[in-house]
Structure formats: structure tokens, C-alpha cells
């Protein structure tokens, strides 16, 4: 293991202040549950230490819970929406924040776990649009849309359709929902699209993928949603059609009138709203921007049609939930996720926590379900639950137990937590 990031000197006998800030272990435990288990294990071994839990999300599942736990005065609203496979989703939630903004989480309405079975060509984001519409109905001043864990690759067209947009084939008929139908897209009509909120829409994105190409939404994330090679090709073709016909029209996201928005006849003539990624650029340029491929291209759809801005989900959520202030007083931080690999440092929770900890001079300890790839030099110590449990099946069967054990093991390691033991 590489040398730790220089941090506070550990004075023998002095309690440590430990911040525990994990992501969810997807399909296993939430970020809140993971933080509690790690804290339990650490405190059982070192009961005098001060342990602060700050569960973090990256814009995927658990984002609402992270905000609700950390931001006083939030109000939870629930409604029934259309799921990604057309079945109803009961009690999908969004949060009204004290500053007059709304937080909408894609995973609540259009997440992959809501599917009865993967359906990469037909899954859609219509339900997410219903959530956004419900928030707009209350008069919120801005909307945060947490993008992550999506079931679809529809470029956000389902969401936009729920808000009044129309996506038409060569005969002028509305396309079926889902990314597969976009290969037949001939025109986009945004005349009926309702305006965004006065202070705009911000997308919390957890990836840096562009919309198109070998690193894009269909190629990289399509297989996770059940797409094979032929389906990936069709989804890529559909997203390319969307980028050509809806290249960036979204002044509405900046609170302006709809008069500058193009309709079906001249839909390709608009420009990207002043606040969006790729501001002032044409569709192919916007489609190449990092993050526009998030959530199957939903980030692109919101940026192009409503002028949404794209911001790193993990860092934005960490700032809202008070992680920077906690790190300023911390001796070390523990973070983690279900699987640590080469993508973990690219906009996800672990990468965000590591970057912020480095800036604060705080050592980082990592716990993951499994570790696939080299651990960066900024991480002082790492544990994989599969190593503790013996195999993946046992780790998944009792995640809380193994997370508690991981917390204890990190606390009891000789010289733990790999901070200098020179007296101060």
C-alpha cells in the first residue's frame, strides 16, 4: 500500500475525530446503513473516539435520504408516477428544501431496480418528468435533479414528454417511449414544453461520460441495463438523432420566455441556453461534453431543452450535507462503496471524498464490497468485504455484519489508522 496522505499527528491516548462518509453499497445497503455499521465497528474497538456519520450519495439512489438527514427543514412530498417499464410506482418522493428549491431523484421514479426485468430499448424516464412537474406545480424557484441508477437510455425524452415535449416520426406521429424508438426520430416539437423554474435546473451527475461515442451513454452504460451489441447500436443511433434534432434550445431553464424555442419545423436552429454545459454551442458539441451521458443521456435532454447546468453530484451533495466543515475538524475519514474500480474517482462519492480529504490534509480509509484495480496513493488503507467474508455471496448475504467488522478491523490495525504515532 502506498504512503498515506500527510494528516494530523496521532497523539497516543488522544481520541480521534473520525468522519464516516460512504456511498450506498448498491443492491445491498443504503449509505445511511453503511455509515452506521462502520461506525458501530469502529466505536466498539475505540469507544473514546468521536465518530461523525455523513452518508453521501452521488446523485443516484440515496440522494434524498442524504439530504433529508443532513438538511434541517426539508419537506417530503410523495406521489404515484409511471415507472420505467410503464407500471405504476407508488409513493415516489421529492424534497422541498428550505431555500425554496426542490430535489428530485431519478432513482425514485425511473431507476433500474423498479424494472421487473431489464428492457434497454423500451425503458424510459416519463415518471421522472412527472416528479419534476409536481415540484414545478408548487412554485419552487429551482430544481436539483439527481441523476444516477437509471433504467433507460432515452436521452431524457420521456421526462421531456411528461413536461409537454413531442418527439415525432417521419409521419408526424409521436414516438413510443424509450431509447429504441429514437432511431426513428424525425422532428422535435418543444412548443408545449413547460418552462423551467425561475432560477433554473441543476443536474447532479455521477459520471463524466458524454452523450455519444465509445465513452458515451449507450456504449458504456447500456450493458448494465441489459443491452447487447445490436441494442447498443440502435440506442447510439437514436441518441445521435436526438443530438442532431435537439442540439440545444434551452433558454427556458434560465427563466426566459418560450419565444426563442424552436418547434418541429426548425428545431435544429436554436442555441444552448446561457447556463448549460456547452453554452452557445451546437448539438454535436454539447453531446461531446462530459456528463451529458449521465442517466442514459437524461442530462443531455435537460441541458438541451431546458438549459440545465450539470454539476458533480458527489461534491454538490457533500457540500450540502456539511462534509467540508466536518473534514476541517477530522483526524481521518472513512469512505466506501459496493465496488471500487477505475470509475470510482470519476465523479462518484469515493472520488469526491478523497479529493476533499486531500485538500483538507485528512487521511482516507476505504471500505468496498470488492476492490477491482489499484487503490490510489491518496488512500491510506483499504478493506474489501469479499476478503473478510471469504467470497462475494457471503459478503452480499450479511453486508451489515461485514461492514461492522470492517470498521473494527480498520480501528484495531497496528498503528491504525496509519497516521504517524510520533507524540506531539
C-alpha positions as CSV (number, residue, x, y, z in Angstrom):
1,X,0.0,0.0,0.0
2,X,1.3,3.5,-0.8
3,X,2.2,6.0,1.8
4,X,-0.7,7.9,3.4
5,X,-1.6,11.5,2.7
6,X,0.0,13.6,5.4
7,X,-2.5,14.3,8.1
8,X,-2.9,15.1,11.7
9,X,-0.3,13.6,14.0
10,X,-1.8,10.9,16.2
11,X,-1.1,11.6,19.8
12,X,-1.1,8.4,21.9
13,X,-4.1,8.4,24.2
14,X,-5.9,11.2,22.4
15,X,-9.3,10.4,21.0
16,X,-9.6,10.7,17.2
17,X,-12.4,12.5,15.4
18,X,-13.5,10.1,12.7
19,X,-15.8,11.1,9.8
20,X,-17.6,8.2,8.1
21,X,-18.9,9.3,4.7
22,X,-19.8,6.3,2.4
23,X,-21.9,5.9,-0.6
24,X,-24.6,3.2,-0.7
25,X,-23.4,-0.4,-1.4
26,X,-25.8,-0.8,-4.3
27,X,-28.2,-3.6,-4.1
28,X,-27.1,-4.3,-0.6
29,X,-27.3,-1.5,2.0
30,X,-28.0,2.3,1.9
31,X,-25.4,4.9,2.6
32,X,-27.0,5.6,5.9
33,X,-26.9,1.9,6.9
34,X,-23.3,1.5,5.7
35,X,-22.2,4.5,7.8
36,X,-24.0,3.2,10.9
37,X,-22.4,-0.2,10.5
38,X,-18.9,1.1,10.0
39,X,-19.4,3.5,13.0
40,X,-20.6,0.7,15.2
41,X,-17.5,-1.4,14.4
42,X,-15.1,1.5,14.9
43,X,-16.7,2.6,18.2
44,X,-16.7,-0.9,19.6
45,X,-12.9,-1.0,19.2
46,X,-12.1,2.6,20.0
47,X,-15.0,3.8,22.2
48,X,-13.4,7.1,23.1
49,X,-13.1,8.4,19.6
50,X,-15.7,10.9,18.3
51,X,-17.4,9.4,15.2
52,X,-19.4,11.5,12.9
53,X,-21.5,9.8,10.2
54,X,-22.3,11.7,7.0
55,X,-23.8,9.3,4.4
56,X,-23.2,10.7,0.9
57,X,-24.8,10.0,-2.5
58,X,-23.6,10.8,-5.9
59,X,-26.9,11.7,-7.5
60,X,-28.1,8.1,-7.6
61,X,-30.1,6.1,-5.1
62,X,-29.9,7.5,-1.5
63,X,-29.6,11.2,-2.6
64,X,-33.0,12.1,-1.0
65,X,-32.1,10.3,2.2
66,X,-28.7,12.1,2.4
67,X,-30.3,15.5,2.1
68,X,-33.2,14.7,4.4
69,X,-30.8,13.5,7.1
70,X,-28.4,16.5,6.8
71,X,-30.6,19.5,5.9
72,X,-33.0,20.7,8.6
73,X,-36.4,21.8,7.5
74,X,-36.9,19.7,4.4
75,X,-40.4,18.6,3.4
76,X,-41.1,15.3,1.7
77,X,-43.7,15.0,-1.0
78,X,-44.9,11.7,-2.4
79,X,-47.0,10.9,-5.5
80,X,-47.7,7.9,-7.8
81,X,-45.8,8.0,-11.1
82,X,-45.3,6.0,-14.2
83,X,-42.4,3.6,-13.8
84,X,-39.6,3.0,-16.4
85,X,-41.5,-0.1,-17.7
86,X,-44.9,1.6,-17.7
87,X,-46.1,0.0,-14.4
88,X,-47.1,2.5,-11.6
89,X,-44.6,3.4,-8.9
90,X,-46.4,4.2,-5.7
91,X,-45.1,6.8,-3.3
92,X,-42.2,8.2,-5.4
93,X,-40.8,11.1,-3.4
94,X,-39.2,14.5,-3.9
95,X,-37.9,17.0,-1.3
96,X,-38.8,20.6,-0.9
97,X,-35.7,22.3,0.6
98,X,-35.8,25.3,3.0
99,X,-34.2,27.6,0.3
100,X,-37.2,27.2,-2.0
101,X,-35.6,24.7,-4.2
102,X,-36.7,21.1,-5.0
103,X,-34.7,17.9,-5.0
104,X,-35.9,15.2,-7.4
105,X,-34.1,11.8,-7.5
106,X,-34.3,9.8,-10.8
107,X,-34.0,6.6,-8.9
108,X,-37.4,7.2,-7.2
109,X,-39.3,7.1,-10.4
110,X,-37.1,5.7,-13.2
111,X,-34.4,3.6,-11.6
112,X,-33.2,0.2,-12.8
113,X,-34.4,-1.6,-9.6
114,X,-38.0,-0.6,-10.5
115,X,-38.0,-2.8,-13.6
116,X,-39.4,-6.3,-13.5
117,X,-36.7,-7.2,-16.0
118,X,-34.2,-5.1,-18.0
119,X,-35.7,-3.7,-21.1
120,X,-33.0,-1.4,-22.6
121,X,-34.9,-0.3,-25.7
122,X,-38.2,0.5,-24.1
123,X,-37.4,1.7,-20.6
124,X,-38.0,5.5,-20.2
125,X,-37.9,8.5,-17.9
126,X,-41.5,9.6,-18.1
127,X,-42.0,9.1,-14.4
128,X,-39.1,11.4,-13.6
129,X,-40.8,14.1,-15.7
130,X,-43.9,13.6,-13.6
131,X,-41.9,14.2,-10.4
132,X,-40.3,17.3,-11.9
133,X,-43.7,18.6,-13.0
134,X,-45.1,18.0,-9.5
135,X,-42.3,20.1,-8.0
136,X,-42.9,22.9,-10.6
137,X,-46.6,22.9,-9.7
138,X,-45.7,24.1,-6.1
139,X,-43.8,27.1,-7.4
140,X,-40.3,26.1,-6.4
141,X,-37.6,28.6,-7.5
142,X,-35.1,26.0,-8.7
143,X,-34.8,22.2,-9.2
144,X,-32.0,19.9,-8.4
145,X,-32.3,16.6,-10.4
146,X,-30.2,13.8,-9.0
147,X,-29.3,11.6,-12.0
148,X,-28.0,8.1,-11.4
149,X,-29.1,4.5,-11.4
150,X,-31.3,4.9,-14.4
151,X,-33.0,2.0,-16.2
152,X,-33.1,3.7,-19.6
153,X,-31.1,5.3,-22.4
154,X,-33.7,7.6,-23.8
155,X,-31.8,10.9,-23.7
156,X,-34.4,12.3,-21.2
157,X,-37.1,12.3,-23.9
158,X,-39.5,10.5,-21.5
159,X,-39.0,13.2,-18.9
160,X,-39.5,16.0,-21.5
161,X,-42.6,14.3,-22.9
162,X,-44.1,14.3,-19.5
163,X,-43.5,18.1,-19.4
164,X,-45.1,18.7,-22.8
165,X,-42.5,18.0,-25.5
166,X,-43.3,15.9,-28.5
167,X,-40.9,13.5,-30.4
168,X,-42.2,12.6,-33.8
169,X,-41.5,10.1,-36.6
170,X,-41.5,10.9,-40.3
171,X,-45.3,10.6,-40.4
172,X,-45.6,13.3,-37.7
173,X,-46.8,10.8,-35.1
174,X,-45.4,10.7,-31.6
175,X,-42.8,8.0,-31.0
176,X,-43.2,5.3,-28.4
177,X,-41.4,6.0,-25.1
178,X,-37.9,4.5,-24.8
179,X,-34.5,4.9,-26.3
180,X,-35.1,2.3,-29.0
181,X,-37.7,4.4,-30.8
182,X,-35.3,7.4,-31.1
183,X,-33.7,5.8,-34.2
184,X,-36.9,6.8,-36.0
185,X,-36.9,10.3,-34.7
186,X,-37.7,12.9,-37.4
187,X,-38.8,16.0,-35.6
188,X,-38.9,17.5,-32.1
189,X,-41.7,19.9,-31.1
190,X,-41.0,21.8,-27.9
191,X,-43.8,24.4,-28.2
192,X,-45.8,22.7,-25.5
193,X,-42.8,22.2,-23.1
194,X,-43.5,23.9,-19.8
195,X,-40.8,26.4,-18.7
196,X,-38.3,25.5,-16.1
197,X,-38.3,27.3,-12.7
198,X,-37.1,30.9,-12.4
199,X,-33.6,30.0,-11.1
200,X,-33.1,27.1,-13.4
201,X,-32.4,23.4,-13.2
202,X,-29.2,21.8,-12.0
203,X,-28.4,18.2,-12.8
204,X,-26.3,16.3,-10.2
205,X,-24.3,13.8,-12.3
206,X,-22.2,10.9,-11.1
207,X,-20.3,10.2,-14.3
208,X,-18.2,12.2,-16.8
209,X,-19.4,10.3,-19.9
210,X,-20.5,12.3,-22.9
211,X,-23.8,11.5,-24.7
212,X,-22.2,9.8,-27.8
213,X,-19.3,7.8,-28.8
214,X,-17.2,5.0,-27.4
215,X,-17.3,6.5,-23.9
216,X,-20.9,7.6,-24.2
217,X,-24.2,6.7,-22.6
218,X,-25.2,3.7,-24.8
219,X,-21.7,2.1,-25.2
220,X,-20.5,2.3,-21.6
221,X,-23.7,2.0,-19.6
222,X,-26.0,0.2,-22.0
223,X,-24.7,-3.3,-21.0
224,X,-25.5,-2.5,-17.3
225,X,-29.1,-2.0,-18.4
226,X,-29.3,-5.3,-20.4
227,X,-28.3,-4.0,-23.8
228,X,-26.4,-6.3,-26.2
229,X,-24.3,-5.2,-29.2
230,X,-27.3,-4.7,-31.5
231,X,-29.3,-2.9,-29.0
232,X,-26.3,-0.6,-28.1
233,X,-26.0,0.3,-31.8
234,X,-29.7,1.2,-32.0
235,X,-29.6,3.2,-28.8
236,X,-26.5,5.1,-30.1
237,X,-28.2,5.8,-33.4
238,X,-31.2,7.2,-31.5
239,X,-29.2,9.4,-29.3
240,X,-27.3,10.7,-32.4
241,X,-30.7,11.6,-34.0
242,X,-31.7,13.4,-30.8
243,X,-28.5,15.4,-30.7
244,X,-29.0,16.4,-34.4
245,X,-32.6,17.4,-34.0
246,X,-32.4,18.9,-30.5
247,X,-29.0,20.5,-30.4
248,X,-29.6,22.9,-27.5
249,X,-32.6,25.1,-27.3
250,X,-33.0,25.6,-23.6
251,X,-33.4,29.2,-22.6
252,X,-36.4,28.1,-20.6
253,X,-34.2,26.7,-17.9
254,X,-32.9,30.3,-17.3
255,X,-36.4,31.6,-16.6
256,X,-36.9,33.2,-20.0
257,X,-40.0,33.1,-22.2
258,X,-40.6,30.3,-24.7
259,X,-40.5,32.6,-27.7
260,X,-36.9,31.7,-28.5
261,X,-37.6,27.9,-28.5
262,X,-37.8,26.3,-31.9
263,X,-40.6,24.0,-32.9
264,X,-40.8,20.9,-35.1
265,X,-40.1,22.7,-38.3
266,X,-36.9,24.4,-37.3
267,X,-35.9,22.6,-34.2
268,X,-32.3,22.4,-35.1
269,X,-31.7,26.1,-35.2
270,X,-31.7,27.1,-31.6
271,X,-28.7,27.5,-29.3
272,X,-27.9,26.2,-25.9
273,X,-29.1,28.3,-23.0
274,X,-26.5,30.5,-21.4
275,X,-26.3,28.4,-18.2
276,X,-25.9,25.0,-19.7
277,X,-22.9,22.9,-20.3
278,X,-21.5,23.7,-23.8
279,X,-23.1,27.1,-23.6
280,X,-23.7,28.6,-27.1
281,X,-22.6,25.5,-28.9
282,X,-24.4,23.3,-31.4
283,X,-25.8,19.9,-30.6
284,X,-22.8,17.7,-31.6
285,X,-20.6,19.9,-29.4
286,X,-23.0,19.7,-26.4
287,X,-23.3,15.9,-26.9
288,X,-19.5,15.6,-26.5
289,X,-19.4,17.5,-23.2
290,X,-18.5,15.5,-20.0
291,X,-21.6,14.4,-18.0
292,X,-24.2,14.7,-20.8
293,X,-24.3,10.9,-21.0
294,X,-25.4,10.7,-17.3
295,X,-28.6,8.6,-16.7
296,X,-28.8,7.4,-20.3
297,X,-28.5,10.9,-21.7
298,X,-31.1,12.4,-19.4
299,X,-28.5,15.1,-18.5
300,X,-28.3,15.9,-22.2
301,X,-32.0,16.2,-22.6
302,X,-32.4,18.6,-19.7
303,X,-29.4,20.7,-20.8
304,X,-30.5,20.9,-24.4
305,X,-34.2,21.5,-23.9
306,X,-34.3,23.4,-20.6
307,X,-30.9,24.9,-20.2
308,X,-30.0,22.8,-17.2
309,X,-26.5,23.1,-15.8
310,X,-24.5,19.9,-14.9
311,X,-22.6,19.7,-11.7
312,X,-20.7,16.9,-10.0
313,X,-23.2,15.0,-7.9
314,X,-21.0,13.8,-5.1
315,X,-19.3,17.1,-4.4
316,X,-22.5,19.1,-4.5
317,X,-24.2,16.7,-2.2
318,X,-21.2,16.6,0.1
319,X,-21.3,20.4,0.4
320,X,-25.0,20.4,1.1
321,X,-24.6,17.8,3.8
322,X,-21.7,19.5,5.6
323,X,-18.8,17.3,4.8
324,X,-16.3,20.1,4.2
325,X,-16.9,21.5,7.7
326,X,-16.6,18.1,9.2
327,X,-13.3,17.4,7.4
328,X,-11.9,20.6,8.7
329,X,-12.0,19.1,12.2
330,X,-11.3,15.5,11.4
331,X,-8.3,13.3,12.0
332,X,-9.4,10.8,9.3
333,X,-12.3,9.9,7.1
334,X,-13.7,6.5,6.0
335,X,-15.5,6.3,2.7
336,X,-16.7,3.3,0.7
337,X,-19.0,1.8,-1.9
338,X,-20.1,-1.5,-3.2
339,X,-17.4,-1.9,-5.9
340,X,-14.2,0.2,-6.1
341,X,-12.8,0.3,-9.7
342,X,-11.3,2.7,-12.2
343,X,-14.6,4.6,-12.4
344,X,-14.8,5.4,-8.7
345,X,-12.7,8.5,-8.9
346,X,-14.6,10.0,-11.8
347,X,-17.3,12.0,-10.2
348,X,-18.6,9.4,-7.7
349,X,-18.8,9.5,-4.0
350,X,-15.4,7.9,-3.2
351,X,-13.6,10.2,-5.6
352,X,-15.3,13.3,-4.3
353,X,-14.5,12.4,-0.7
354,X,-10.9,11.5,-1.5
355,X,-10.4,14.8,-3.3
356,X,-11.9,16.9,-0.5
357,X,-9.9,15.0,2.1
358,X,-6.7,15.6,0.3
359,X,-7.5,19.3,0.2
360,X,-8.1,19.2,3.9
361,X,-5.0,17.1,4.6
362,X,-7.0,14.3,6.1
363,X,-6.1,10.6,5.6
364,X,-8.6,8.4,3.9
365,X,-9.6,4.8,4.7
366,X,-11.6,2.9,2.1
367,X,-14.1,0.0,2.6
368,X,-15.6,-1.6,-0.6
369,X,-17.6,-4.7,-1.3
370,X,-14.8,-5.6,-3.7
371,X,-11.8,-3.8,-4.9
372,X,-11.1,-4.2,-8.6
373,X,-8.0,-2.2,-9.5
374,X,-5.2,-0.3,-7.9
375,X,-6.0,1.9,-4.8
376,X,-4.8,5.4,-5.3
377,X,-1.9,6.8,-3.2
378,X,-4.3,9.2,-1.5
379,X,-6.0,6.2,0.3
380,X,-4.0,5.1,3.4
381,X,-5.7,1.8,3.9
382,X,-8.4,-0.3,2.2
383,X,-10.5,-3.3,3.0
384,X,-12.8,-5.4,0.8
385,X,-15.8,-7.1,2.3
386,X,-15.3,-10.1,-0.1
387,X,-11.9,-10.7,1.6
388,X,-13.4,-10.5,5.0
389,X,-16.3,-12.8,4.1
390,X,-14.4,-15.2,2.0
391,X,-16.5,-14.7,-1.1
392,X,-19.0,-12.4,-2.8
393,X,-22.0,-14.5,-1.9
394,X,-21.3,-14.4,1.8
395,X,-20.5,-10.6,1.7
396,X,-23.8,-9.9,0.0
397,X,-25.8,-12.1,2.3
398,X,-24.7,-10.2,5.5
399,X,-23.4,-6.8,4.5
400,X,-24.1,-5.1,7.8
401,X,-22.1,-7.7,9.7
402,X,-19.1,-7.4,7.4
403,X,-19.2,-3.6,7.4
404,X,-19.2,-3.6,11.2
405,X,-16.3,-6.0,11.2
406,X,-14.5,-3.8,8.6
407,X,-14.9,-0.8,10.9
408,X,-13.5,-2.7,13.8
409,X,-10.6,-4.1,11.7
410,X,-9.6,-0.6,10.5
411,X,-9.6,0.7,14.0
412,X,-7.6,-2.1,15.5
413,X,-4.8,-2.4,12.9
414,X,-1.3,-1.9,14.3
415,X,-0.6,1.8,14.1
416,X,-4.1,2.4,12.9
417,X,-5.1,4.4,11.1
418,X,-1.6,4.6,9.6
419,X,-1.1,8.1,11.0
420,X,2.2,9.0,12.5
421,X,2.4,7.9,16.1
422,X,5.1,10.4,17.0
423,X,3.9,12.3,20.1
424,X,3.1,15.9,19.6
